[in-house]
Amino acid sequence: MMNVTESSKMVIAIGFEGSANKLGIGVMKNGKVLSNPRHTYVTPPGQGFLPRDTAKHHQEYALKVLNQAMEEAQIQPSDVDVICYTKGPGMGGPLVSTAVVARTVAQLWKKPIVAVNHCIGHIEMGRLITGAMNPTVLYVSGGNTQVISYSKQRYRIFGETIDIAVGNCLDRFARVLKLSNDPSPGYNIEQYAKKGKKFVELPYVVKGMDVSFSGLLSYIEEKAPTWIKNKEYTPEDLCFSLQETVFAMLVEITERTMSLCGSSEVLIVGGVGCNIRLQQMMDTMAKERGAKLFATDERFCIDNGAMIAYAGLLMYKTGYTTPLKDTGCTQRFRTDEVLVNWRD
């Protein structure tokens, strides 16, 4: 373990992120991004990505992306202080394949290693890039939907999905419409939604502080082919209606959390956080409350290695490293399991 008195020194960390279909390897020097390349596994329209195939993609591109990250950062292995990797949550196969690379690099280069919670990586990167101090956080991605606020060295979960994540809901409807997965199905849903003119009422399911998307998805999946065939609604109308409904649900539980916590800041993180319409709706709510919205662009809201490097760097500078025997992965790694001892 590193002595806590060394926490003020400049630290260079490499982060390996591979919890889903994006393989990212980033280099951070304290609060500065030195490099952040990634490579995305893209499947044909109408198809999702399977864990086994995604793991093979990560294995194929790991060394290429690592070399790119090192070259862009203009560093050598000897310059690196710590190796960081995503422990979870995420898909088992991709997580394990990426962790194996990180463990191997740590042993070859004789560097300490830090296992990082994927959600914490998003939050800390969002705070760094935007300058948000103590925001209520809406974390929305393909695999996660949570409303979070910090208290007593933990990121506390105030609300979440009780079934599927909002990103998964959008992605699966994109498959129904056979939308392209390049650059992502959610992005293409967003583009279609901009052209939608007719709103169709869909199930709106908020249960206290939590949300549910599976029933809504089943409903629109069943109805969409008939609606489109009979020309009642266009695919653009349905994308517009789906976005408006699920985002309204998210804004509602975020506002409720802000009210409970007395928060004057809201930060959106995760891949779905790139969606401009979600940002607009959240900004309207925030302004009505006299609060401020913080959000990032696709460089940092989409899964990336720099966010894992930065979260791991914060942990390392407080004296934490992960014993090699504990450098496994877990598909379920709760945000509130992590001791956040780098904050007050």
N, C-alpha and C positions, 0 to 999 in steps of 0.2 A: 504493500500500500504506500501511496505517496503521502508525504507529510502535508498537513493542511496549511502549514506556513508557506508552502510553495505555490499556493493557489493564485498569487498575483503574477506569476511568470507567464510569458507568452507560450502558448501551447498550440501545436499543430496536430489536428486530428483528422483521420480518414473515416468516413462513414459509408457503410454498405447497406443499401436498402433494396429488398427484394420480396416484399410481403404479398405482392399481387403481380400484375402483368408488366410492371415497370422495374427495370434493373437500374438503380442509380448509385453512383459512387462519387462522393463529394469530399472536398478538402476544405477545412476551416482553420484559420489562424486566429484564435480567440474569436472576436465577433466579425471577422472579415471572411467572405467567401472567396477562396482562391480558385476553385473550379467546382463544377456541378453537372457533369455530363450524365445522360441516361439513355437507355435503349428500351423501346416498348415492344412487347409481343402483341402483334395485331392479327386477329383472326378474320376469316371471311365474313361478309354481312350475314346477319341472322344467327351467328354462332357466338357463344361465350368462350372463355379460355379455361381449359382444364388444368388442374394442378400439375399433373405429370408433364404435359406439354410445355407449360410455363416454366417448370423447373429445368427442363432441357434447354429452353431459350436462355435462361440465366446462366447455365453452365457454359453454353456456347459463347456468350458475349462477355463473361466476367472479366477475363484478362484484357480484352480489347478496351472495355470501358475503364478498367483500372489504369491501363497505360495512358489513355486519353486524359484521365483525371490528373495523373502525375505530371504529364507533359504540360497541360494547361496551367497547373499550379506552379510549374517550374521548381519542383522539389525532388529530392532523392529519398530513398528509404531511411537513410541516416537522419533526415530532417524531421521525421515523423515521431511524435511522442506517444500516441495511443491509437489503437484500432477500435472502431465502434461498429456495431452491427445491430440490425433489427431482430429482437428476440420474439416479438409478436405485438399485437395480434395480427393475423393474416392467414394465408393459405399454407398448409403444411409443407407441401413439396417445394414451392418457391422459397419459403423461409429457410428450410433446411439446406437447400443447395447454396444459398447465399451465405449462410452461417458457416458452412464448410470452407468456403473461399476465405472468409474473414479470419477464421481460426488458423487456416494454413498460412496466410500472410503474416499473422501475428507471431506464429512460431518461427517462420523462416526469417523474419526481420527482428525477432527477439524483442517484441513490443508487448506492453500490457494490453488487455482487451476489456471493453465495456459493453455489456448487453443493454440495449436501449428499448424502451417502450415506444412503439410506433406513434401512438397518439401524443405522447409527451414531446416527441420530435416535432410534430406539426405545431403544437402549441408554442413551444419555445422559439421555433423559427419564425412563426407568425409575430410573436412579441418582438423579436429582434428586428425584423425587416420593417414593421410598421411603427415601432416605438410605443405600442400600447403598454401601459404600466400594469394595470390590474383589471383586465377585461372579463366580462362574461364571454365564454367561448362557445360558439356553435361549431362543432366538429362534424363535417358531413363528407362522406366519401362512398366508394363502392361497397365497403364492408362495415362502415361505422356511422352511427348517427347518435350524437350525444350533445347535451348542453352541460357545460362545465363551469365551475367557478373555484378559485383558489381559496383555501382556508387552512391554516395551521399545518403547513408543510405537506399538504395533499391537494391534488386537483380533484375536487368533489364532483360527482356526477349528479346533477339535479333532475335530469330527464333524459330519456333515450328511446330508441325504437324497441318495441317489444317483439318484433319479428325480423323483417328484412331491413337493410339500410336503404336510405333514400337513393343513393347512387345505384344500388342494385335494382331498385324499382325502375328507375329511368332506363338503365341499361337493358333490362329485360323487355321493356316496352319497345325499345329501339329494335330489338330482334324481331318482334311481331311485325314491325313496319319494314323489316329488312334494310335498315339504315346501315351505312358503312361504319366500321369500327375504327376508321382512320380519320382524325387522330384519336377520337374516342366516341363511343355511342352517345354519351351525355352531351358532348359538344354539338353533335349533329341534331339531337333533340332540341337543343337551344336554338339552333339556326332555323329549324322548322317552326318552332314556337313563335319566332319573330314575325312569321307570315300568317299566323292564325288569326281568324276574325270572329268566329263563333265560339262562345263558351258553352261547354256541356257540363252540367252539374255532376260531380263525381263524389263518391263516399269520402267524407271528411272525418277522420278518426283521431281525436285527441282524447286521451284518457288521463286526466289529471296533468301530470308533468310529462307523460310519455305519449308517443305517437305509434301508429300502426299503419303499415303500407301494404301488407299482403292482400287484404280484402279489396282495397282500391285497385291494386294491380290485377287481381283476378277478374274484377268487374270490367275494367277497360279492355283487358285481353279478350274477354268473351264477346263484348259488344262491338269492338273496333271493326272487325271484318264486315259485319252487316252494315254498320253506319257508313263505312267507306263505299261498299258495294252499292248501297241505295242512295249514295251522294247526299246523305243527311249532314255529314261532317267530313271535312278533308283530313288527311294525315296531319296537316299543319294545325288545324283546329284542335285536334286531339292532343298534340304535343303542347300547345298553348294551354289547354285546359288542365292537363296533367301537371305541368309546371306550376301554374297559378295555385292549384289546390295543395300540392305537397309543400310548396314554399310558404304558403299561408299558415299551414300547420306548424312549420318550423319557426316562423316568426312569432307565433303565439306562445309557444313554450319558452322561447328565448326571452320574450318580453316578461313573462311571468317570473323567470329566474332573475332577471335584472331587477325586478320589483322586490323580490325577496331579499336580494343581496345589496340593494341600494347602489347598484352599479351605474356608472356614467360612461362606460365604454363597452362596446361589443366587438368581438373579433371573430371573423369567419375563417376557418381553416379546413383543409382537406380538399380533395379534387373537385367536388361539387361547388366548393367555395369560389371557383373561377367564374361561375355563372353570373353574368351581369344582371340578369333579372332578379336573382336572389339578393344580390348586393343592393339593388334599387329598393326592393321591398323592405329589406332590413334597415336601410338608411332612412327611409320614410318613418319607420317605427322609432328609430333612435332619435331622430330630430324632434318628433312629437314628445319624447321624454326628456329632451334637453341633453341627450347623450350623443356620443360620437361613434361612427362606424369605422372599423379598421379591416382591411382585406388586402390580399396580395394577388399578384398575377400568376399565370401558369408556371413560371419558373420555380415558385416556392409553394404554391398551394397543392400542386400535383406531387405525388410521392417523389422524393429525391434524396440523394445521398448526403447532401449538405446538412439537411435537418437532423439526420441521425448523427452526423459528425458533431454538430453543435450541441445537441442534447447530451451526447456522450462526453463531450469536452466539459460541459458544466458539471457533470457527475464526477469526472476524473479530477477536476480542480478542487473538489471538496474532499478528495481523499479516497474516492471509490474506484475499485477495479473489480472485474468479475473473475473468480478462479476458473481456470481452464475446464475443470470438471463440471462447472455449472453453465457452460456456454452452449446450452441447448436452445430449443425454440418451443414456444407454446402458442397454439392458435387462439387461445383465450387468455389474454393478458390485460387485466382491467387497468384503466387509467388511474384509478384511485389506489392501486396497489403500490405505487411508487412513492418513496419518501423524497419529497422535493426540498432537500436541505440546502439548496443554493438560493432559495428565496427566504424572506423574513419568516 
